[in-house]
Amino acid sequence: MLSKYKYHIWLHITVLIFGLTGVLGKLITIDSYLLVWYRVGIALVSVLAYFLFTKFSLRINRKELVKILLVGVIIAVHWVTFFEAIKQSNVSIALVCFSSSTFFTALLEPLYFKRKIKPYELIFGLLIITGLYFIFSFEFKYLIGMILAVVSAALASWFTVLNGVLIKKTNAKLISFYELLGAFIIVSVYLLITNGADFSQLSVPFEDIKWLVILGTLCTAFAFIVSVEVMKKIAPYTVTISINLEPIYSIILALIIWPESETMSFGFYMGTIIVIATIFLNAVLKKRSS
């Protein structure tokens, strides 16, 4: 039984690990830019060590390299806005608003892949907006966090669609590595401009170090490597459905750890049900249409 469903089990473990990202974002106290810089730096070293161990070549076409590094810039801004959204609100709010990425993907994908927008995608987009309206109405005190989460969702959709274009010409592992490198470079430039040569600004509290190591190794490098392997064995539809469980896992984890600050209003849960149900319906209809 375990052998038969081994890859499905690993898929859900990976999604659970991705869900842990939001919890770690709340536990880590340092600035969002510095958080992302350490996360990407640790992940880069970990992935590079894996590539050296497996003798994986990092050779890549220069033109493609430039494109991938630029996508890495988008990823960096996405991560910064995501973690800042958590700091400005909480894990539950940020993750549900981040689920609006499905709506943005429905708008962006037809532009890049030159296809018409399907009617049900527009309907689902309106349903997601309705769900977000419920959340915005009842949790207005978290407005800045919600706006940042939606911006992060839009950026996540953008780089996901761009990856769909890049994957046609370049290996997935190479894309991921050089995107991490691009993200690391742009955040490093930002920190250099804002802090100058004052390296004391890069210091982190001792308590944050263990969470940063977990975030960079387990939630970024390890999850990336496992997800690539799992997708070779499991149908894209199953992967999509499973990834949609990420906000649910995150909210459950946050409620267990911070029951007081993560328990929300009735309106929040109504909006959450609408958003998550819409995401699952979207995945089901995409499977049928394909």
C-alpha positions in Angstrom: 0.0 0.0 0.0 2.7 2.5 1.0 4.8 1.5 -2.0 1.8 2.1 -4.4 1.0 5.6 -3.0 4.6 6.6 -2.1 4.6 9.6 -4.5 1.1 10.7 -3.5 2.3 10.7 0.2 5.4 12.7 -0.7 3.3 15.1 -2.7 1.1 15.9 0.4 4.2 16.1 2.6 5.6 18.7 0.2 2.3 20.7 0.2 2.3 20.6 4.0 5.9 21.9 4.0 4.9 24.7 1.6 2.0 25.5 4.0 4.6 25.7 6.8 6.2 28.7 5.0 3.4 31.1 6.2 3.8 29.9 9.8 7.6 30.4 9.6 7.0 33.9 8.1 5.2 34.8 11.3 7.7 33.2 13.6 10.7 35.0 12.1 11.0 38.5 13.4 13.4 40.2 11.0 12.5 42.6 8.2 10.8 40.9 5.1 13.7 41.9 2.8 16.3 40.4 5.0 14.1 37.3 5.6 13.9 36.7 1.8 17.6 37.3 1.4 18.5 34.6 4.0 15.9 32.3 2.7 17.1 32.5 -0.9 20.8 32.4 0.1 20.3 29.3 2.2 18.2 27.6 -0.5 20.8 28.4 -3.2 23.7 26.8 -1.2 21.5 23.8 -0.4 20.4 23.3 -4.1 23.9 23.9 -5.4 25.2 21.2 -2.9 22.6 18.8 -4.3 23.5 19.5 -7.9 27.2 19.0 -7.1 26.4 15.7 -5.4 24.3 14.5 -8.3 26.8 16.0 -10.9 24.0 18.0 -12.5 25.3 20.5 -15.1 24.4 24.2 -14.6 25.3 25.1 -18.2 22.6 27.2 -19.9 22.0 29.4 -22.9 22.9 33.1 -22.2 19.7 34.4 -23.7 17.6 32.1 -21.5 19.7 32.9 -18.5 18.8 36.6 -18.7 15.1 35.8 -19.0 15.2 33.4 -16.0 17.1 35.9 -13.8 14.5 38.5 -14.6 11.7 36.1 -13.5 13.8 35.7 -10.3 13.3 39.4 -9.7 9.5 38.9 -9.9 9.8 36.0 -7.4 11.8 38.1 -5.0 9.2 40.8 -4.9 6.5 38.2 -4.6 8.2 36.7 -1.5 8.8 40.1 0.1 5.1 41.1 -0.3 4.0 37.7 0.9 6.0 37.7 4.1 5.1 41.4 4.7 1.4 40.5 4.2 1.8 38.0 7.1 3.5 40.6 9.3 0.8 43.2 8.5 -2.1 40.8 9.1 -1.8 37.1 10.1 -1.2 33.7 8.4 -4.9 33.0 7.8 -5.7 36.3 6.1 -2.5 36.3 4.0 -3.0 32.7 2.7 -6.6 33.1 1.8 -6.0 36.4 -0.1 -3.0 34.7 -1.7 -5.4 32.1 -3.1 -6.6 34.7 -5.5 -3.6 33.7 -7.7 -6.0 31.3 -9.5 -8.0 34.4 -10.7 -4.9 36.2 -12.0 -3.6 33.0 -13.7 -6.9 32.7 -15.5 -6.4 36.3 -16.9 -2.6 36.0 -17.6 -2.4 32.5 -19.1 -4.5 33.3 -22.2 -2.3 36.3 -23.0 1.0 34.3 -23.0 -0.4 31.1 -24.5 -2.6 32.9 -27.0 -5.9 31.3 -26.2 -9.4 32.7 -25.4 -10.5 33.2 -21.8 -13.0 30.4 -20.9 -16.4 31.7 -19.6 -16.2 29.6 -16.4 -12.8 31.2 -15.6 -14.4 34.6 -15.6 -17.3 33.3 -13.4 -14.8 31.7 -11.0 -12.9 35.0 -11.0 -16.0 36.8 -9.9 -16.6 34.2 -7.2 -13.1 34.7 -5.8 -13.6 38.5 -5.8 -16.9 37.9 -3.9 -15.0 35.7 -1.3 -12.3 38.4 -0.9 -15.0 41.0 -0.5 -16.4 39.1 2.5 -13.0 39.0 4.0 -12.2 42.6 3.3 -15.6 43.7 4.8 -15.2 41.8 8.0 -11.4 42.1 8.6 -10.9 45.7 7.5 -8.2 46.3 10.2 -5.9 44.0 8.2 -6.4 46.0 4.9 -2.6 46.6 4.2 -1.9 42.9 4.8 -4.7 41.9 2.5 -3.6 44.2 -0.3 0.0 43.0 -0.1 -1.2 39.3 -0.2 -3.3 40.0 -3.4 -0.3 41.8 -5.0 1.9 38.8 -4.0 -0.8 36.5 -5.6 -0.7 38.5 -8.8 3.1 38.3 -9.0 3.0 34.5 -8.2 0.6 34.0 -11.1 2.8 36.0 -13.4 6.0 34.1 -12.7 4.1 30.7 -12.8 2.8 31.6 -16.3 6.3 32.7 -17.4 7.7 29.4 -16.1 5.2 27.7 -18.3 6.8 29.4 -21.3 10.4 28.9 -20.1 9.9 25.2 -19.4 9.4 24.5 -23.1 13.1 25.3 -23.8 14.9 24.9 -20.4 15.2 22.2 -17.8 13.0 22.7 -14.7 15.9 22.4 -12.3 17.9 25.0 -14.1 15.0 27.4 -14.1 14.5 27.0 -10.4 18.2 27.4 -9.6 18.7 30.5 -11.7 15.4 32.1 -10.5 16.7 31.7 -7.0 20.0 33.3 -8.1 18.1 36.2 -9.7 16.0 36.7 -6.5 19.2 36.6 -4.4 21.0 39.2 -6.6 18.1 41.7 -6.6 17.5 41.5 -2.9 21.3 41.8 -2.3 21.3 45.0 -4.4 18.4 46.4 -2.5 20.1 45.7 0.9 23.4 47.2 -0.4 21.6 50.4 -1.5 19.6 50.8 1.7 22.2 49.6 4.2 25.5 50.5 2.4 28.5 48.6 3.8 26.9 48.4 7.3 27.0 44.6 7.7 25.6 44.8 11.2 22.2 45.3 9.6 22.4 41.7 8.3 22.5 40.3 11.9 19.5 38.3 13.0 18.3 37.3 16.5 19.5 33.8 17.6 15.9 32.6 17.7 15.4 33.4 14.0 18.4 31.5 12.8 16.8 28.0 13.3 13.6 29.1 11.6 15.6 30.6 8.7 17.5 27.4 8.2 14.3 25.4 8.2 12.7 27.9 5.7 15.7 27.8 3.4 16.5 24.1 3.5 13.2 22.3 4.2 10.6 24.7 2.8 12.6 25.9 -0.2 15.5 23.6 -1.3 14.1 20.2 -0.2 10.5 21.0 -1.2 11.7 22.1 -4.6 13.7 18.9 -5.2 11.0 16.6 -4.0 8.2 18.4 -6.0 10.2 18.1 -9.2 10.6 14.3 -8.6 7.0 13.8 -7.7 5.7 15.6 -10.8 7.5 13.0 -12.9 5.2 10.3 -11.5 1.9 12.0 -10.8 -0.6 13.6 -13.1 -0.7 17.4 -13.3 -4.4 17.4 -12.2 -3.6 15.5 -9.0 -0.7 17.9 -8.3 -2.9 21.0 -8.9 -5.7 19.7 -6.5 -3.1 18.9 -3.8 -1.4 22.3 -4.1 -4.8 23.9 -3.5 -4.7 22.4 0.0 -1.8 24.6 0.9 -3.9 27.5 2.4 -6.0 24.9 4.3 -2.9 23.3 5.8 -1.5 26.7 6.7 -4.6 27.9 8.4 -4.9 24.7 10.4 -1.3 25.0 11.5 -1.7 28.6 12.4 -4.9 27.9 14.4 -3.1 25.2 16.4 -0.1 27.4 17.2 -1.9 30.8 17.7 -5.6 30.0 18.4 -6.2 33.5 19.8 -4.8 35.7 17.0 -5.7 33.3 14.1 -9.4 32.8 15.1 -11.3 35.1 12.7 -14.9 36.3 12.2 -17.8 34.5 10.6 -17.4 36.7 7.5 -13.8 35.6 7.1 -14.7 31.9 7.1 -17.6 32.5 4.6 -15.1 34.2 2.3 -12.6 31.5 2.8 -15.1 28.7 1.9 -16.1 30.6 -1.3 -12.4 31.1 -2.4 -11.2 27.6 -1.7 -14.3 25.9 -3.1 -13.9 28.0 -6.3 -10.3 26.9 -6.6 -11.2 23.2 -6.4 -14.0 23.6 -8.9 -11.6 25.4 -11.3 -9.2 22.4 -11.1 -12.1 19.9 -11.7 -13.4 21.7 -14.8 -9.8 22.1 -16.2 -9.4 18.4 -15.9 -12.7 17.7 -17.7 -12.0 20.3 -20.5 -8.5 18.8 -21.1 
